[in-house]
Structure formats: structure tokens, C-alpha cells
Amino acid sequence: MLFFRTDHEPYYQEAIATLRNSTVWRLTGEPWPFEHETVFQNRADIHHSCAAQYTPATV
């Protein structure tokens, strides 16, 4: 699993586009494990999050 979070909108949009165009990563609605607010989240006005599952290609 990949859990990604950032407060930088362009970076988030690029990461989402990369994951959507990937043949081995699939975006999921998986909840974040052990969720707790970080110092950086507390300082940011807003943040964006996503989770993705690695799904290797089958031969």
C-alpha cells in the first residue's frame, strides 16, 4: 500500500495523475492506518490524501 499526503495542490495533482496512469498502482479508498494529526498537518490550512494498492502485472 502507498499512503500519500501533501499540502501542495500541484504536487498532489501530479501524484494522482501518475497513479491513475500507472499499470501497477490502483487508487483505493483505504483509510489511513494509525491516523493522527502531525505537526505539519496542524500548520497547514488544508491537505490532500490518497491511498493506492500495488497490483503487479500478471504474466
C-alpha positions, 0 to 999 in steps of 0.5 A: 500500500502507498499512503500519500499526503501533501499540502501542495495542490500541484504536487498532489495533482501530479501524484494522482495523475501518475497513479491513475496512469500507472499499470501497477498502482490502483487508487483505493479508498483505504483509510489511513492506518494509525491516523493522527494529526502531525505537526505539519498537518496542524500548520497547514490550512488544508491537505490532500490524501490518497491511498493506492494498492500495488497490483503487479502485472500478471504474466 
